[in-house]
Amino acid sequence: MQNIQSYIQKHKDRFINELIELLKIPSVSADTAYKDDVIKASEAVSKSLQDAGCDTVEICQTPGYPIVYAEKTVDKNLPTVLVYGHYDVQPPDPVDLWDSPPFKPIIKKTAIHPEGAIFARGSCDDKGQMYMHVKALELMTKTDQLPCNVKFMIEGEEEVGSESLSWFVARNQEKLANDVILISDTGMIAKDVPSITTGLRGLSYVEVEVTGPNRDLHSGLYGGAVANPINILTKMIASLHDENNHITIPGFYDKVEELSKEERAEMAKAPFSLDAYKKSLDIHAVYGEEGYTTNERNSIRPTLDVNGIWGGYTGEGAKTVIASKAYAKISMRLVPNQDWEEITELFKNHFERIAPEAVTVKVTPHHGGQGYVTPIDSIGYQAASKAYQDTFGTTPIPQRSGGSIPIVSLFEKELKSKTILMGFGLDSDAIHSPNEHFGVWNYLKGIETIPLFYKHFTELSKK
């Protein structure tokens, strides 16, 4: 492919400004107060795909938020790449911990990004990475270098479980037919150490409710005589891990894949500094399951974490009260072979069983998905590896991720396609956290690398 870098240099300011405009839209799918903004984001993505050169662009209605579908057909005899991404974002909370407003994007220089990084909710997850594909398509269409067919499927519910996507995929299998699926919703090891994500953890997400007395009580008149749901809930949650940080739910580990010593040794070859890791998080020590390294704990081992906990009085000043109810949101990251629905049921049965008689417990499943492993001997992986070699000058490292993209396993089941995860974010980009950001260099490097995937995939498919 010719003139990729010159095209990017000529249009980079526009590429950045277009992304900034998209990031200004607070498309928070988890909060219905942002419903109109989520719809507005879908419309903005639709227009961007039209401008990039797609032949067909549709905003497809679903039971939830719409899916933006687009395609550009070069020759039906050539391979077809299906690009997936999402335009919805996580809630910005806690807003007071942001250094700048989450939906007023600003470019600031950092130690890791001396060329600047775009600070805004969704900058890395996933608007920035999704938009790399839109601009890569523009580059190929405007320079007449698109070597194969491409389809886009951009959804608005990834951050809340992709329920409507499942509905859409089941009803549009022929429309979505492809030879490989390409996603950028992951990261790489470092700016000078490219990597390709080959594994994702599954997810089970639940909410628990513990109820004691039928109303809030005066803690002086009733304290010590009536069960306090907040006290009970914290004890129950604490019991979910043992002294070795091993999850105590019976049956939880029955189907966990144990990697061989050889596979763990290969993982250990990835560059990693424990001191730098601790420094970046401002912690004195790491913490996790006994017998595993930090990189193994956050990728090949399952976890159970409390994502939120509340109850009683949390306002200013004091109110001496025993709350009637206490709540928590709990997520479990799962490894391949663990079925998320089975794990959800195991959690529900166990949590209800360990509750004392003085309270009642309700467990409400929210959403989940299966884990995924992609083979490194596939044409898609080889094409991605060659693309990174072309732009980074080094072979990317295959890496398992601790994150979850539940729809990847759905795609393989429904569309019979392998997924290639070409992420350009960094662990330090603070996704799902205050001050989320995405390096300008990473953004442009993605636009540079993605067209080469198309080139190599088309060439390899002919062999």
Secondary structure, DSSP 8 states (H G I E B T S, - for coil): --SHHHHHHHHHHHHHHHHHHHHTS--BTT-GGGHHHHHHHHHHHHHHHHHHT-SEEEEE--SSS-EEEEEE-S-TTS-EEEEEEE--B----SGGG-SS-TTS-EEE--SS-TT-EEESTTTTTTHHHHHHHHHHHHHHHHTT---SEEEEEEES-GGGT-HHHHHHHHH-TTTT--SEEEE--SB-SBTTB-EEEEEE-EEEEEEEEEE-SSS-EEHHHHTTTS--HHHHHHHHHHTTB-TTS-B-STTTTTT-----HHHHHHHTTS---HHHHHHHHT-SS----TT--HHHHTTTS-EEEEEEEEES--SSS---EE-SEEEEEEEEEE-TT--HHHHHHHHHHHHHHTS-TTSEEEEEEEEEE--EE--TTSHHHHHHHHHHHHHHSS--EEEE-SS--THHHHHHHHH---EEE---B-GGG-TTSTT-EEEHHHHHHHHHHHHHHHHHHHHHHT-
